[in-house]
């Protein structure tokens, strides 16, 4: 996933492309910012993971992973020496967590109960997005620079496959039935992988989608929600056929989440909003609203137990342009990193 300290830009929200005017006034979620959980140490950030079953939040932060109590925001522990960490995968049935360490080119494995590091495993170059496939009992780490996926058997923590992807991967998900899906950012594609053979089954071009990053799935309807930050569009894709079902304008997102209990898809936008899309059926979707959050909050975790949303960000200050860099990234104000909590 892209670095979170990025230039902020203005988003002009409009109606979804496939939604008639008379459907614009939809039932709102009632969601708003409830509080924030401060984390005083410095460092950039990327993915955040919610483990609702154990009331834990895992957030990447510089060279460590901070672990918070999801209900109170209290610090529980941290995973050290995760250089350039991007993401955190949770394999609860094996009592293990996995972090993708982008600058170390490896994966840290830790105990979910003690939070102690168990071992590290080599990955490809710049492991970024990472997730646990509960069907195959494998962890997939998607390597941005080597453009491949490292597959780890959770039972043994051995690398069992390296899958060339033919492009820069971003977020991946599983359908829970033997198929893996991953965004390919630089070719604007969605890839389908067989979780048993590690072979690519399909490459679907995302017509009207640029730089796909965030990805979530409704396993019940087999629908993928793809956040394309390059042209601020969410594409809803039929994961069986690769057919596009709907499109909606969003912001410059990196993260997408889905709550199966509420049938809501969320795009976290760096402009400081969450775009909400409601799934009415497998073939019908509607824009709901844009929930105000904070600038820089472009990744998201959904707690499917409490239905709360968690987004990391910090106060940012502009940087003056130079001759070598006309559009510099804003800088984080030291000591302002925090987790924005959204819910009812």
Backbone torsions as a table, in degrees:
resi	resn	phi	psi	omega
1	UNK	NA	151.5	-176.8
2	UNK	-67.5	157.3	176.2
3	UNK	-59.0	143.4	-176.2
4	UNK	-80.7	-25.3	179.3
5	UNK	-81.8	82.6	-174.3
6	UNK	-120.9	163.8	175.9
7	UNK	-62.8	138.1	176.3
8	UNK	-90.3	145.8	178.6
9	UNK	-138.4	162.3	-177.0
10	UNK	-79.0	133.2	177.1
11	UNK	-108.3	125.2	174.5
12	UNK	-99.2	105.1	-175.4
13	UNK	-76.9	145.4	-179.8
14	UNK	-143.6	175.8	178.8
15	UNK	-67.5	149.5	171.2
16	UNK	-57.0	148.3	-173.8
17	UNK	-64.9	-25.9	-175.6
18	UNK	-113.2	22.8	-177.8
19	UNK	-113.9	120.5	178.0
20	UNK	-61.9	155.8	-177.8
21	UNK	-58.8	-36.6	-174.4
22	UNK	-72.6	-9.3	178.3
23	UNK	-98.6	3.9	-174.5
24	UNK	-64.4	-39.5	-176.8
25	UNK	-81.3	79.7	-178.7
26	UNK	-91.8	165.0	176.3
27	UNK	-65.9	124.5	-177.3
28	UNK	-78.5	166.2	-178.4
29	UNK	-80.4	-27.0	-171.2
30	UNK	79.4	6.6	-179.6
31	UNK	-78.9	147.2	175.6
32	UNK	-159.4	171.2	177.5
33	UNK	-69.1	122.5	-179.4
34	UNK	-90.7	-42.5	-177.0
35	UNK	-170.0	-177.3	169.8
36	UNK	-138.8	151.7	-179.5
37	UNK	-108.7	108.5	-177.3
38	UNK	-75.0	143.5	172.4
39	UNK	-131.7	110.4	-165.2
40	UNK	-78.7	-17.3	-179.0
41	UNK	-71.0	162.6	-177.0
42	UNK	-98.4	169.7	179.0
43	UNK	130.8	155.4	177.3
44	UNK	-74.9	-176.0	-177.0
45	UNK	-153.4	166.9	177.8
46	UNK	-148.5	-111.5	-175.6
47	UNK	-71.5	156.7	172.5
48	UNK	-133.9	142.4	-177.4
49	UNK	-126.8	134.4	176.4
50	UNK	-107.5	126.4	173.0
51	UNK	-107.0	85.6	-174.3
52	UNK	-63.5	-31.9	-178.5
53	UNK	-63.0	-30.3	-178.6
54	UNK	-114.7	10.8	178.4
55	UNK	52.4	52.2	180.0
56	UNK	-127.6	146.3	171.5
57	UNK	-120.2	133.0	176.7
58	UNK	-117.9	119.3	-179.2
59	UNK	-124.9	133.5	174.7
60	UNK	-70.1	141.0	-176.8
61	UNK	-159.5	95.4	179.9
62	UNK	69.3	-115.0	-179.0
63	UNK	-112.3	26.1	176.4
64	UNK	-151.0	168.6	173.6
65	UNK	-113.9	122.3	176.7
66	UNK	-89.5	136.5	179.8
67	UNK	-114.7	123.9	-177.9
68	UNK	-120.7	153.9	167.9
69	UNK	-72.8	120.7	-173.9
70	UNK	-66.1	-27.3	-177.3
71	UNK	-81.6	-34.0	-172.9
72	UNK	-114.8	-20.9	-174.4
73	UNK	82.6	0.1	179.6
74	UNK	-65.7	144.6	176.9
75	UNK	-71.2	130.9	178.2
76	UNK	-99.4	-46.8	-179.0
77	UNK	-175.2	-170.9	173.2
78	UNK	-152.4	156.4	176.4
79	UNK	-104.6	114.6	-174.2
80	UNK	-84.9	168.3	169.3
81	UNK	56.5	43.9	174.5
82	UNK	-108.5	77.1	-168.8
83	UNK	-62.4	121.0	-179.7
84	UNK	63.2	38.4	-174.4
85	UNK	-62.5	137.9	177.4
86	UNK	-107.5	-53.9	-170.8
87	UNK	-137.9	168.4	-178.3
88	UNK	-135.0	126.6	176.0
89	UNK	-110.5	140.8	-178.1
90	UNK	-115.9	121.5	174.7
91	UNK	-112.6	81.4	-172.7
92	UNK	-62.0	-35.1	-177.5
93	UNK	-69.9	-12.8	175.0
94	UNK	-113.7	2.5	-179.3
95	UNK	57.5	40.9	-178.4
96	UNK	-133.7	149.1	170.8
97	UNK	-121.7	155.6	-176.3
98	UNK	-135.6	131.8	177.7
99	UNK	-117.2	141.0	178.2
100	UNK	-96.7	113.4	-173.3
101	UNK	-101.9	96.6	-168.8
102	UNK	-62.6	-36.7	-178.0
103	UNK	-88.1	-16.4	178.6
104	UNK	-96.8	-11.3	-178.8
105	UNK	57.8	40.0	177.9
106	UNK	-148.0	175.6	-179.9
107	UNK	-119.0	127.8	173.0
108	UNK	-92.8	132.0	178.2
109	UNK	-110.8	130.4	-177.2
110	UNK	-135.5	158.7	179.5
111	UNK	-82.3	127.4	-176.8
112	UNK	-69.5	-26.3	-179.0
113	UNK	-84.8	-44.1	-176.8
114	UNK	-96.0	-17.1	-175.8
115	UNK	63.4	19.2	177.6
116	UNK	-86.5	141.3	178.0
117	UNK	-69.7	131.3	179.6
118	UNK	-94.6	-43.1	179.0
119	UNK	-173.9	173.4	170.6
120	UNK	-122.4	150.6	-179.0
121	UNK	-129.1	135.4	178.3
122	UNK	-67.6	140.8	176.1
123	UNK	-120.5	-163.3	173.0
124	UNK	-80.3	-159.7	-178.2
125	UNK	-88.9	122.6	-179.6
126	UNK	61.1	64.2	172.9
127	UNK	-61.2	131.7	-171.2
128	UNK	-120.2	-99.1	178.1
129	UNK	-65.6	147.1	-179.9
130	UNK	-149.3	142.9	176.0
131	UNK	-155.7	162.8	179.5
132	UNK	-104.0	125.6	176.4
133	UNK	-93.1	108.2	-176.4
134	UNK	-71.7	-14.6	177.3
135	UNK	-75.0	-53.8	-175.3
136	UNK	-90.5	-9.5	-176.2
137	UNK	61.9	43.4	179.1
138	UNK	-126.2	150.7	170.5
139	UNK	-102.9	132.8	177.3
140	UNK	-109.2	122.3	172.3
141	UNK	-111.3	126.4	-176.2
142	UNK	-100.9	118.0	-170.9
143	UNK	-95.3	115.0	-171.4
144	UNK	-67.8	-40.3	-175.0
145	UNK	-88.5	-36.1	177.1
146	UNK	-84.1	-6.8	172.7
147	UNK	56.8	48.7	178.3
148	UNK	-148.9	178.7	179.2
149	UNK	-121.6	133.3	173.0
150	UNK	-97.3	126.7	-177.7
151	UNK	-111.2	124.9	-176.3
152	UNK	-116.3	129.3	174.4
153	UNK	-77.3	117.5	-174.5
154	UNK	-68.7	-27.9	179.6
155	UNK	-66.0	-35.8	-175.6
156	UNK	-115.0	-15.5	-174.4
157	UNK	61.3	26.5	174.6
158	UNK	-95.7	145.1	173.3
159	UNK	-75.3	121.2	-176.0
160	UNK	-106.0	-12.6	179.4
161	UNK	-163.7	151.3	167.5
162	UNK	-126.9	120.6	-172.4
163	UNK	-108.6	112.5	173.5
164	UNK	-64.9	135.4	-174.0
165	UNK	-113.0	-12.6	177.1
166	UNK	72.9	20.1	178.9
167	UNK	174.6	174.4	-176.6
168	UNK	-80.2	113.3	-177.4
169	UNK	-80.8	152.0	171.9
170	UNK	-121.1	-129.6	-173.2
171	UNK	-72.1	145.8	175.2
172	UNK	-125.9	154.6	177.0
173	UNK	-142.4	167.3	176.8
174	UNK	-121.0	147.3	174.9
175	UNK	-86.6	-2.4	180.0
176	UNK	76.2	7.3	-176.8
177	UNK	-130.3	12.0	176.4
178	UNK	111.5	7.4	178.7
179	UNK	-122.2	138.4	176.9
180	UNK	-113.1	140.2	178.4
181	UNK	-125.4	140.5	-179.1
182	UNK	-145.9	139.7	174.6
183	UNK	-76.8	138.5	172.1
184	UNK	-113.3	108.0	-167.9
185	UNK	-68.8	-43.9	-172.0
186	UNK	-85.2	-8.9	175.5
187	UNK	-114.2	-0.6	179.1
188	UNK	55.9	53.1	-178.3
189	UNK	-129.4	159.2	168.0
190	UNK	-114.3	126.0	-179.9
191	UNK	-104.1	141.1	173.1
192	UNK	-113.0	128.6	-176.5
193	UNK	-120.9	138.2	174.2
194	UNK	-79.5	120.4	-175.2
195	UNK	-72.9	-12.1	179.1
196	UNK	-93.3	-37.6	-176.5
197	UNK	-103.5	-13.9	-176.6
198	UNK	64.3	24.6	179.2
199	UNK	-99.4	144.7	174.2
200	UNK	-76.6	124.6	-178.0
201	UNK	-92.9	-43.3	-176.5
202	UNK	-141.2	149.0	169.9
203	UNK	-126.2	109.7	-177.8
204	UNK	-105.8	122.5	175.8
205	UNK	-72.1	133.7	-178.5
206	UNK	-92.8	91.3	180.0
207	UNK	-64.8	120.3	-179.8
208	UNK	83.0	11.9	177.9
209	UNK	-123.8	124.8	-177.7
210	UNK	-119.9	133.3	178.9
211	UNK	56.0	60.6	178.8
212	UNK	-63.7	131.3	-177.5
213	UNK	-128.1	-71.3	-178.7
214	UNK	-70.2	144.9	-178.2
215	UNK	-150.4	135.6	173.7
216	UNK	-145.1	167.8	-175.1
217	UNK	-144.1	141.9	165.2
218	UNK	-98.0	105.8	-178.4
219	UNK	-66.5	-28.7	-177.1
220	UNK	-66.3	-38.8	-178.6
221	UNK	-105.2	-3.7	179.9
222	UNK	61.7	44.1	179.4
223	UNK	-114.4	134.5	176.7
224	UNK	-101.2	139.0	176.0
225	UNK	-111.9	112.7	-170.6
226	UNK	-114.4	117.2	179.4
227	UNK	-93.2	114.5	-178.1
228	UNK	-103.9	100.0	-176.3
229	UNK	-70.8	-23.3	-177.7
230	UNK	-63.7	-36.7	176.9
231	UNK	-127.4	22.5	173.1
232	UNK	50.1	57.2	-177.5
233	UNK	-135.3	136.3	168.2
234	UNK	-101.0	127.3	175.9
235	UNK	-107.0	131.2	172.2
236	UNK	-99.0	121.2	-172.1
237	UNK	-119.7	136.5	171.2
238	UNK	-73.9	114.3	-175.0
239	UNK	-75.3	-7.2	176.5
240	UNK	-86.5	-41.1	-173.2
241	UNK	-112.5	-15.5	-173.9
242	UNK	78.1	11.0	-179.4
243	UNK	-80.5	137.0	176.1
244	UNK	-78.8	129.2	-176.7
245	UNK	-98.5	-35.0	-177.7
246	UNK	-160.4	161.8	174.2
247	UNK	-138.8	145.2	177.8
248	UNK	-141.6	143.4	172.1
249	UNK	-73.7	138.6	178.5
250	UNK	-131.9	-154.3	174.5
251	UNK	-110.2	-163.4	178.9
252	UNK	-82.9	80.0	-172.5
253	UNK	-89.0	154.8	163.3
254	UNK	-114.3	-26.3	-173.3
255	UNK	-119.3	145.6	173.2
256	UNK	-134.2	139.1	176.1
257	UNK	-132.5	161.1	177.9
258	UNK	-138.1	134.9	176.3
259	UNK	-108.9	105.3	-176.3
260	UNK	-66.3	-25.7	178.9
261	UNK	-70.8	-36.3	-179.6
262	UNK	-98.3	-9.9	-176.5
263	UNK	56.8	44.6	-180.0
264	UNK	-121.5	134.9	172.8
265	UNK	-106.7	141.5	-175.9
266	UNK	-124.8	135.0	170.4
267	UNK	-112.7	122.4	177.8
268	UNK	-91.4	121.5	-170.5
269	UNK	-112.6	132.9	-177.1
270	UNK	-64.2	-17.5	175.8
271	UNK	-66.6	-17.1	179.3
272	UNK	109.1	39.1	177.7
273	UNK	-144.9	162.4	165.8
274	UNK	-117.4	121.1	173.2
275	UNK	-85.7	130.9	-176.2
276	UNK	-112.2	127.9	176.4
277	UNK	-120.0	129.9	179.7
278	UNK	-100.5	135.3	175.1
279	UNK	-93.6	112.1	178.6
280	UNK	-87.6	-33.0	175.6
281	UNK	-161.7	-179.9	-180.0
282	UNK	-64.7	-18.4	-177.2
283	UNK	-117.3	0.9	-175.9
284	UNK	-134.4	128.0	-178.0
285	UNK	-136.7	153.5	179.8
286	UNK	-140.8	145.7	170.6
287	UNK	-70.7	136.7	179.7
288	UNK	-106.8	-57.6	-176.0
289	UNK	-174.0	172.2	169.6
290	UNK	-115.0	114.8	-178.2
291	UNK	-88.8	124.2	177.4
292	UNK	-66.0	135.2	175.1
293	UNK	-126.5	-113.1	176.1
294	UNK	-145.6	148.4	175.3
295	UNK	-56.6	140.4	180.0
296	UNK	91.5	-11.1	-178.0
297	UNK	-84.9	81.5	-172.5
298	UNK	-110.8	4.0	171.7
299	UNK	-124.3	159.3	-168.6
300	UNK	-149.9	147.0	170.3
301	UNK	-126.7	138.5	179.8
302	UNK	-108.4	123.4	172.8
303	UNK	-91.1	106.5	-175.5
304	UNK	-76.2	-7.0	176.6
305	UNK	-86.3	-46.9	-177.8
306	UNK	-100.0	-11.8	-176.6
307	UNK	66.4	18.8	174.9
308	UNK	-85.6	159.0	179.5
309	UNK	-119.2	142.9	-178.6
310	UNK	-127.4	130.8	-176.9
311	UNK	-136.3	123.3	177.1
312	UNK	-83.0	144.0	174.1
313	UNK	-165.9	-177.5	177.1
314	UNK	-154.0	165.4	171.6
315	UNK	-70.0	137.3	-176.5
316	UNK	-122.1	144.3	177.0
317	UNK	-122.4	142.8	-177.2
318	UNK	-69.4	154.4	177.7
319	UNK	-116.7	134.2	-178.5
320	UNK	-65.5	136.9	178.3
321	UNK	-66.9	154.6	177.7
322	UNK	-126.3	175.6	178.7
323	UNK	-64.6	-31.2	-179.2
324	UNK	-87.4	-19.2	-176.0
325	UNK	-144.0	97.7	-177.5
326	UNK	-75.1	-21.0	-178.1
327	UNK	-132.0	70.6	-177.9
328	UNK	-70.0	152.6	177.4
329	UNK	-71.7	145.3	174.7
330	UNK	-66.2	155.9	-179.5
331	UNK	-100.3	146.6	175.7
332	UNK	-75.1	132.5	172.9
333	UNK	-74.5	120.8	-175.7
334	UNK	-55.2	138.4	176.1
335	UNK	80.9	9.5	-176.2
336	UNK	-110.8	4.1	179.6
337	UNK	-62.9	138.1	-178.6
338	UNK	-161.4	166.9	177.1
339	UNK	-108.0	121.3	176.0
340	UNK	-82.4	128.4	-178.9
341	UNK	-107.9	123.6	-177.5
342	UNK	-120.8	136.2	177.6
343	UNK	-179.2	-164.8	178.7
344	UNK	-90.5	NA	NA
